[in-house]
């Protein structure tokens, strides 16, 4: 059976949408982009996790995973495992799926034709691909791999925002920050860039500031929860003074990492529409409006905007739309 599938294997989480060619509605798949190598000890699968066997090696990917990628590249084992797992979960009981696959890559890779081609070949280098997911054997045939720039999905998902407009897209994922200007939906090459200033950096800044204030060695999970909750919770009670610490940390992140990176490209955001996508965006938008009052979130769920936009591309390329 032929499927149209799009995968955004982010550093924090993998988002995937896909459908059978004959269907009208996409199925969603979501799991953490972390894995555990069973060479370190046999484990049962718990939580939102999947067991995957690839090239005679066993892994657990998802919530139970411990290892994650810390680089901007996508040609890593974890991204291959995440993509194959996502395809298998869309195919479900179809053990021989054929996929028209759309995937995203950081801007730095997208602008380099050699690296982009390496990524494309890496995903389907052993095509058709034999893989076992949750004890089901699959032979996945990847018919076509379409590589799109991370952050650009919203252009295809909400074209009305970009027609005859100059728009800056700020994509804040778990590890990467991607930025680009689009004139009437066409990317301006000199404006496109990516770096490691994603949500994990914000978590790190908040962690260090909270640890310094309270004299405790807090972890990144505690810091991330503090961002989501508007402060740190100690003994079940929200600490009021921590709210200001978190806000100051977010301001530091916005000023010295996000806006500084864009200003260094000699880009003036006040003259254009600014749209935010990516999972980190919704946690900073209120603070960002201090500096960019006209900035706004995508109309779709920021975490899903990219991959759903990629799916529009995939459906067109597959001849479905």
C-alpha positions as CSV (number, residue, x, y, z in Angstrom):
1,X,0.0,0.0,0.0
2,X,1.2,3.5,-0.8
3,X,1.4,6.1,1.9
4,X,2.1,9.8,2.0
5,X,4.0,10.5,5.2
6,X,5.8,13.5,6.7
7,X,8.2,13.3,9.6
8,X,9.6,16.1,11.8
9,X,12.2,14.2,13.9
10,X,13.1,17.1,16.2
11,X,15.8,17.0,18.9
12,X,13.1,16.9,21.6
13,X,10.2,15.1,19.9
14,X,9.2,13.3,16.7
15,X,6.0,14.5,15.0
16,X,4.6,12.6,12.1
17,X,1.5,12.7,10.0
18,X,0.5,10.3,7.3
19,X,-2.2,8.5,5.4
20,X,-2.9,5.8,2.9
21,X,-3.1,7.2,-0.6
22,X,-6.8,6.3,-0.7
23,X,-7.7,8.1,2.6
24,X,-8.7,11.7,3.2
25,X,-7.5,12.1,6.7
26,X,-4.0,12.0,8.3
27,X,-3.0,10.0,11.3
28,X,-0.7,11.6,13.9
29,X,2.2,9.9,15.7
30,X,4.2,11.6,18.5
31,X,7.0,10.4,20.7
32,X,10.2,11.7,22.3
33,X,13.3,11.6,20.2
34,X,15.4,9.6,22.7
35,X,16.6,6.0,22.6
36,X,18.0,3.3,24.7
37,X,20.5,0.7,23.3
38,X,19.5,-2.8,24.5
39,X,23.2,-3.7,24.4
40,X,23.4,-2.0,27.8
41,X,20.9,-4.4,29.2
42,X,17.5,-6.0,28.2
43,X,14.5,-3.9,29.1
44,X,10.8,-4.2,28.8
45,X,9.0,-1.4,27.0
46,X,7.1,1.1,29.2
47,X,5.2,4.3,28.6
48,X,5.0,6.0,25.3
49,X,7.9,4.0,23.9
50,X,8.5,1.5,21.1
51,X,11.0,-1.4,20.6
52,X,12.7,-1.2,17.3
53,X,15.2,-3.7,15.7
54,X,17.3,-2.3,13.0
55,X,20.4,-3.9,11.4
56,X,20.3,-6.7,14.0
57,X,20.5,-4.2,16.9
58,X,17.7,-3.6,19.4
59,X,16.6,-0.3,20.8
60,X,13.8,1.4,22.7
61,X,12.8,4.8,21.4
62,X,10.5,7.3,23.0
63,X,9.7,8.2,26.6
64,X,11.9,5.5,28.0
65,X,14.9,6.5,26.0
66,X,18.0,8.1,27.6
67,X,20.2,9.2,24.7
68,X,19.4,12.1,22.4
69,X,21.2,14.0,19.7
70,X,23.1,17.2,20.6
71,X,24.2,18.3,17.2
72,X,22.5,20.2,14.3
73,X,23.0,17.3,11.9
74,X,20.2,14.9,11.0
75,X,22.4,12.1,9.7
76,X,22.4,10.3,13.1
77,X,21.1,7.0,14.2
78,X,18.4,8.4,16.4
79,X,16.8,10.3,13.5
80,X,16.9,7.2,11.3
81,X,15.3,5.2,14.1
82,X,12.7,7.9,14.7
83,X,11.7,8.1,11.1
84,X,11.4,4.4,10.6
85,X,9.4,4.0,13.8
86,X,7.0,6.8,12.7
87,X,6.5,5.2,9.2
88,X,5.8,1.8,10.8
89,X,3.2,3.4,13.2
90,X,1.4,5.1,10.3
91,X,1.4,1.8,8.3
92,X,0.3,-0.1,11.4
93,X,-0.6,-3.7,10.2
94,X,0.6,-3.1,6.6
95,X,4.0,-4.9,6.7
96,X,5.1,-3.8,3.2
97,X,4.3,0.0,3.0
98,X,5.6,2.2,0.2
99,X,6.1,5.8,1.4
100,X,6.4,9.1,-0.3
101,X,8.3,10.7,2.6
102,X,8.7,14.4,3.4
103,X,11.3,15.3,6.1
104,X,12.6,18.5,7.5
105,X,16.2,19.6,8.1
106,X,17.9,22.6,9.8
107,X,18.5,25.6,7.6
108,X,22.3,25.1,7.7
109,X,21.9,21.7,6.0
110,X,19.1,22.8,3.6
111,X,21.4,25.5,2.2
112,X,24.2,23.1,1.6
113,X,23.3,20.9,-1.4
114,X,25.9,18.2,-0.5
115,X,24.7,17.9,3.1
116,X,21.1,17.9,2.0
117,X,21.7,15.1,-0.5
118,X,23.7,13.1,2.2
119,X,20.6,13.4,4.5
120,X,18.3,12.2,1.7
121,X,20.5,9.2,0.9
122,X,21.0,8.4,4.6
123,X,17.3,8.0,5.2
124,X,16.9,5.5,2.4
125,X,20.4,4.1,2.0
126,X,19.3,0.5,2.5
127,X,16.0,0.8,0.7
128,X,13.9,-1.3,0.9
129,X,14.4,-1.1,4.6
130,X,13.9,-4.1,6.9
131,X,12.9,-3.1,10.4
132,X,11.0,-4.6,13.3
133,X,8.8,-2.3,15.5
134,X,7.0,-3.7,18.5
135,X,7.7,-7.3,17.3
136,X,6.1,-6.6,13.8
137,X,8.4,-7.1,10.9
138,X,8.2,-4.4,8.2
139,X,9.8,-4.0,4.8
140,X,9.6,-0.3,4.0
141,X,10.0,0.9,0.5
142,X,10.7,4.6,0.3
143,X,9.6,5.8,-3.1
144,X,10.7,9.4,-2.8
145,X,12.4,11.5,-0.1
146,X,11.4,15.2,-0.2
147,X,13.6,17.4,2.0
148,X,12.2,20.8,3.2
149,X,13.7,23.5,5.4
150,X,12.7,23.4,9.1
151,X,10.3,26.2,9.8
152,X,9.0,26.4,6.2
153,X,6.0,24.1,6.7
154,X,3.8,27.0,7.8
155,X,4.2,28.6,4.3
156,X,2.4,25.7,2.8
157,X,-0.1,25.3,5.7
158,X,-1.1,29.0,5.9
159,X,-0.4,30.4,2.4
160,X,-2.8,33.4,3.0
161,X,-0.3,34.8,5.6
162,X,2.5,34.9,3.0
163,X,0.9,35.9,-0.3
164,X,2.2,39.4,-1.3
165,X,3.7,39.8,2.2
166,X,7.2,39.9,3.6
167,X,7.2,37.5,6.6
168,X,9.9,36.4,9.1
169,X,9.5,32.9,10.4
170,X,11.1,32.1,13.7
171,X,11.1,28.3,14.4
172,X,12.1,27.4,17.9
173,X,12.5,23.7,18.4
174,X,14.0,21.6,21.2
175,X,17.6,22.0,20.1
176,X,17.6,24.2,17.0
177,X,16.5,27.7,16.2
178,X,15.7,28.4,12.5
179,X,15.0,31.7,11.0
180,X,14.1,32.9,7.5
181,X,12.4,35.7,5.6
182,X,9.8,34.8,2.9
183,X,8.8,37.3,0.3
184,X,5.5,36.3,-1.2
185,X,6.2,32.7,-0.1
186,X,9.7,32.7,-1.6
187,X,12.6,32.3,0.8
188,X,15.3,35.0,0.8
189,X,18.5,32.9,0.8
190,X,20.7,35.4,2.7
191,X,18.2,35.5,5.5
192,X,18.1,31.8,6.3
193,X,20.1,30.5,9.2
194,X,20.0,28.0,12.1
195,X,21.8,27.5,15.4
196,X,21.6,25.6,18.6
197,X,19.5,28.3,20.4
198,X,16.4,26.2,20.8
199,X,14.4,25.3,23.9
200,X,17.1,23.2,25.6
201,X,19.2,26.4,25.8
202,X,16.3,28.2,27.5
203,X,15.9,25.3,29.9
204,X,19.6,25.5,30.7
205,X,19.5,29.3,31.4
206,X,16.4,28.9,33.7
207,X,18.1,25.9,35.4
208,X,21.2,27.9,36.2
209,X,19.4,30.9,37.4
210,X,17.1,28.9,39.7
211,X,19.9,26.8,41.0
212,X,21.9,30.0,41.8
213,X,19.0,31.6,43.6
214,X,17.9,28.6,45.6
215,X,21.3,27.0,46.2
216,X,20.0,23.7,44.8
217,X,21.3,21.8,41.8
218,X,18.0,21.6,39.7
219,X,17.8,19.5,36.6
220,X,16.6,20.5,33.1
221,X,13.2,18.8,33.6
222,X,12.6,21.0,36.7
223,X,13.6,24.0,34.7
224,X,11.3,23.1,31.8
225,X,8.4,22.6,34.2
226,X,9.2,26.0,35.8
227,X,8.8,27.6,32.3
228,X,5.5,25.9,31.7
229,X,4.2,26.6,35.2
230,X,5.4,30.2,35.4
231,X,7.7,29.5,38.3
232,X,9.2,26.6,40.4
233,X,7.0,24.5,42.6
234,X,8.6,23.5,45.9
235,X,6.8,21.1,48.3
236,X,3.7,21.5,46.2
237,X,3.6,25.3,46.4
238,X,4.4,27.8,43.6
239,X,7.3,30.0,44.7
240,X,6.2,33.6,43.8
241,X,9.8,35.0,43.6
242,X,10.7,32.3,41.1
243,X,8.2,33.7,38.6
244,X,10.3,36.8,38.2
245,X,13.5,34.7,37.9
246,X,11.9,32.7,35.1
247,X,10.7,35.8,33.3
248,X,14.1,37.4,33.6
249,X,15.7,34.2,32.2
250,X,13.3,34.2,29.3
251,X,14.1,37.9,28.6
252,X,17.8,37.0,28.7
253,X,17.2,34.2,26.2
254,X,15.2,36.4,23.9
255,X,17.5,39.4,23.9
256,X,20.9,37.8,23.9
257,X,20.3,34.7,21.8
258,X,17.2,35.1,19.6
259,X,17.1,38.8,18.7
260,X,20.9,39.2,18.8
261,X,21.3,36.4,16.2
262,X,18.8,38.0,13.9
263,X,20.3,41.5,14.3
264,X,23.7,40.1,13.5
265,X,22.2,39.3,10.0
266,X,21.3,43.0,9.7
267,X,17.6,42.1,9.7
268,X,15.0,44.6,11.0
269,X,12.0,42.6,12.2
270,X,9.9,45.7,12.9
271,X,9.3,46.1,9.1
272,X,7.7,42.7,8.5
273,X,5.2,40.2,9.9
274,X,6.8,37.8,12.4
275,X,5.3,34.3,12.8
276,X,6.5,31.8,15.4
277,X,6.4,28.0,15.1
278,X,8.0,25.2,17.0
279,X,7.2,23.8,20.4
280,X,9.2,26.4,22.4
281,X,7.4,29.3,20.8
282,X,4.2,29.2,22.9
283,X,6.2,29.5,26.1
284,X,8.0,32.7,25.2
285,X,5.5,34.6,23.0
286,X,4.1,36.8,25.8
287,X,7.6,37.9,26.8
288,X,8.7,38.3,23.1
289,X,5.8,40.8,22.6
290,X,7.7,43.2,24.8
291,X,10.3,43.5,22.0
292,X,8.1,42.6,19.0
293,X,4.5,43.6,19.7
294,X,3.4,42.4,16.3
295,X,4.9,38.9,16.7
296,X,2.3,36.1,16.6
297,X,2.0,32.3,16.8
298,X,1.0,30.3,13.8
299,X,-2.8,29.7,13.6
300,X,-2.1,25.9,13.9
301,X,-0.6,24.2,16.9
302,X,3.0,25.5,16.8
303,X,4.4,22.0,17.5
304,X,2.6,20.5,14.5
305,X,2.7,23.4,12.1
306,X,5.9,22.3,10.3
307,X,5.1,18.7,9.8
308,X,1.5,19.4,8.7
309,X,2.8,21.9,6.2
310,X,5.3,19.3,4.9
311,X,2.4,17.0,4.4
312,X,0.8,19.4,2.0
313,X,4.0,19.3,0.0
314,X,4.1,15.5,0.1
315,X,0.5,15.2,-1.0
316,X,1.1,17.5,-4.0
317,X,4.4,15.6,-5.0
318,X,2.6,12.3,-4.7
319,X,-0.2,13.5,-7.0
320,X,-2.9,13.3,-4.4
321,X,-3.7,17.0,-4.2
